Amino acid sequence: MRAVIILMVVLLSACENEPTFEERYSEAEQTISERAQAIESDLDDPAKPAPSATASEAR
């Protein structure tokens, strides 16, 4: 009986640590925004060669 109570307390405390939908959404939104800004900055600088072009020229 005591083991069941301890198990229930452990399981309930583990559920409280999960991030909410809003927290996960905010984190994903921030990651996507950062990647989009990096892509836009790469596109804004036409003088800089693409990474794949640099790698093939180095061989």
LUMZA-707236 format. One record per residue: residue number from 1; residue in one letter; x, y, z of N, C-alpha, C, O in turn. Coordinates in steps of 0.001 Angstrom, whole numbers, padded with zeros to 6 digits, always signed. Atoms other than C-alpha are relative to their C-alpha. Layout:
// LUMZA-707236
NUM,A,X,Y,Z,X,Y,Z,X,Y,Z,X,Y,Z;
...
//
This chain:
// LUMZA-707236
1,M,+000817,-001187,+000000,+000000,+000000,+000000,+000866,+001258,+000000,+000593,+002218,-000722;
2,R,-000902,-001139,-000082,+002810,+002374,+000901,+000705,+000230,-001337,+000924,+001373,-001739;
3,A,-000671,-000110,+001296,+004538,+001632,-002413,-000913,+000654,-001039,-000448,+001423,-001881;
4,V,+000953,-000582,+000941,+001384,+002566,-004335,-000097,+001512,+000219,-000133,+002279,-000743;
5,I,+000085,-001430,-000313,+001159,+005927,-002559,+001261,+000722,-000462,+001185,+001805,-001041;
6,I,-001263,-000611,+000429,+004837,+006659,-003195,+000063,+000082,-001523,+000514,+001085,-002077;
7,L,+000009,+000011,+001458,+004443,+005686,-006844,-000919,+001087,-000543,-000561,+001767,-001505;
8,M,+000937,-001030,+000452,+001434,+007976,-007254,+000593,+001399,+000180,+000441,+002253,-000693;
9,V,-000623,-001304,-000254,+003320,+010915,-005700,+001099,+000265,-001022,+001214,+001380,-001531;
10,V,-001076,-000160,+000981,+006295,+010339,-008005,-000571,+000279,-001385,-000076,+001156,-002093;
11,L,+000603,-000206,+001317,+004106,+010101,-011092,-000645,+001379,-000121,-000521,+002031,-001158;
12,L,+000627,-001316,+000033,+002164,+013233,-010221,+001037,+001127,-000034,+000829,+002142,-000699;
13,S,-001026,-001042,+000008,+005320,+015228,-009561,+000703,+000048,-001354,+001143,+001119,-001771;
14,A,-000620,+000021,+001328,+006759,+014139,-012931,-000872,+000705,-001023,-000347,+001329,-001945;
15,C,+000912,-000638,+000945,+003673,+015400,-014765,+000046,+001518,+000105,-000199,+002204,-000887;
16,E,-000028,-001437,-000192,+004046,+018883,-013325,+001190,+000646,-000696,+001156,+001849,-000958;
17,N,-001207,-000565,+000592,+007482,+019346,-014918,-000074,+000139,-001512,+000820,+000745,-002104;
18,E,+000109,-000078,+001444,+006285,+019036,-018514,-000358,+001423,-000418,-001188,+002068,+000224;
19,P,+000338,-001356,+000456,+006211,+022310,-020466,-001408,+000048,-000582,-001903,-000934,-001135;
20,T,+001344,-000181,+000534,+002842,+023677,-021448,+000080,+000199,-001508,+001165,+000371,-002064;
21,F,+000046,-000225,+001447,+001734,+024076,-025051,+000544,+001376,-000336,+001286,+001534,-001305;
22,E,-000457,-001358,+000255,+002371,+027805,-024847,+001514,+000112,+000100,+002138,+000805,-000702;
23,E,-001459,-000026,-000147,+005940,+027269,-023625,+000680,-000676,-001189,+001665,-000162,-001719;
24,R,-000582,+000686,+001157,+006679,+024763,-026385,-000186,+000821,-001265,+000722,+000878,-002094;
25,Y,+000281,-000819,+001172,+005061,+027040,-028991,+000942,+001201,-000055,+001483,+001526,-001111;
26,S,-000886,-001167,-000056,+007079,+030057,-027854,+001435,-000388,-000354,+002118,+000339,-001076;
27,E,-001362,+000461,+000292,+010321,+028085,-028002,+000165,-000318,-001489,+001169,+000050,-002100;
28,A,-000055,+000330,+001427,+009557,+026756,-031493,-000071,+001266,-000843,+000630,+001382,-001848;
29,E,+000132,-001257,+000735,+008519,+030222,-032673,+001313,+000775,+000011,+001701,+001353,-001004;
30,Q,-001271,-000706,-000106,+011780,+031717,-031428,+001060,-000670,-000876,+001821,+000019,-001556;
31,T,-000965,+000731,+000815,+013861,+028996,-033111,-000236,+000254,-001482,+000711,+000488,-002232;
32,I,+000340,-000238,+001406,+012039,+029443,-036420,+000342,+001428,-000390,+000850,+001666,-001486;
33,S,-000299,-001398,+000280,+012410,+033217,-036211,+001505,+000216,-000157,+001941,+000938,-001053;
34,E,-001458,-000124,+000083,+016158,+032939,-035590,+000522,-000586,-001307,+001394,+000001,-001947;
35,R,-000427,+000619,+001259,+016580,+030587,-038550,-000402,+000849,-001199,+000362,+000980,-002156;
36,A,+000463,-000843,+001105,+014528,+032852,-040804,+000881,+001241,-000127,+001221,+001648,-001238;
37,Q,-000870,-001170,+000038,+016646,+035861,-039848,+001371,-000362,-000551,+001959,+000423,-001296;
38,A,-001295,+000436,+000521,+019834,+033893,-040569,-000070,-000208,-001510,+000851,+000174,-002232;
39,I,+000170,+000218,+001439,+018524,+032873,-043992,-000125,+001330,-000725,+000478,+001520,-001781;
40,E,+000168,-001311,+000618,+017457,+036434,-044780,+001316,+000764,-000047,+001602,+001435,-001039;
41,S,-001287,-000703,+000005,+020859,+037812,-043786,+000946,-000620,-001024,+001742,+000091,-001638;
42,D,-000807,+000652,+001034,+022535,+035222,-046033,-000430,+000454,-001390,+000413,+000653,-002265;
43,L,+000506,-000424,+001302,+020313,+036261,-048931,+000284,+001478,-000270,+000418,+001884,-001424;
44,D,-000252,-001433,+000159,+020938,+039966,-048310,+001444,+000302,-000377,+001730,+001413,-000822;
45,D,-001414,-000214,+000282,+024708,+039542,-048808,+000398,-000813,-001239,+000914,-001922,-001102;
46,P,-000275,+000776,+001215,+025148,+038494,-052482,+001488,-000184,-000273,+001847,-001083,-001033;
47,A,-001428,+000131,+000238,+028946,+038987,-052407,+000584,-001224,+000697,+001641,-001715,+000303;
48,K,-000481,+001151,-000756,+029357,+036135,-049961,-000365,-001281,-000747,-001539,-001488,-001053;
49,P,+000321,+001224,+000738,+029654,+032752,-051755,-000784,-000983,+000865,-000682,-000975,+002091;
50,A,+000773,+001014,-000704,+027330,+029925,-050839,+000949,-001027,+000604,+002010,-001273,+000030;
51,P,-000886,+000977,-000615,+028826,+027309,-048478,+000306,-001183,-000918,+001418,-001710,-000884;
52,S,-000252,+001138,+000886,+028434,+024568,-051089,+000967,+000386,-001111,+001761,-000452,-001540;
53,A,-000926,-000457,+001035,+030286,+026650,-053714,+001413,+000081,+000559,+002370,-000263,-000135;
54,T,-001324,-000106,-000622,+033166,+027276,-051318,+000587,-001373,+000215,+001783,-001564,-000007;
55,A,-000486,+001349,-000262,+033447,+023595,-050418,+000467,-000680,-001290,+001472,-001389,-001271;
56,S,-000393,+000650,+001249,+033609,+022462,-054066,+001232,+000653,-000595,+002015,-000024,-001262;
57,E,-001173,-000682,+000520,+036214,+025103,-054961,+001255,-000350,+000781,+002359,-000243,+000248;
58,A,-001149,+000313,-000842,+038474,+024026,-052091,+000660,-001309,-000410,+001813,-001548,-000052;
59,R,-000564,+001299,+000388,+039013,+020584,-053613,+000937,+000117,-001101,+001498,-000886,-001544;
//
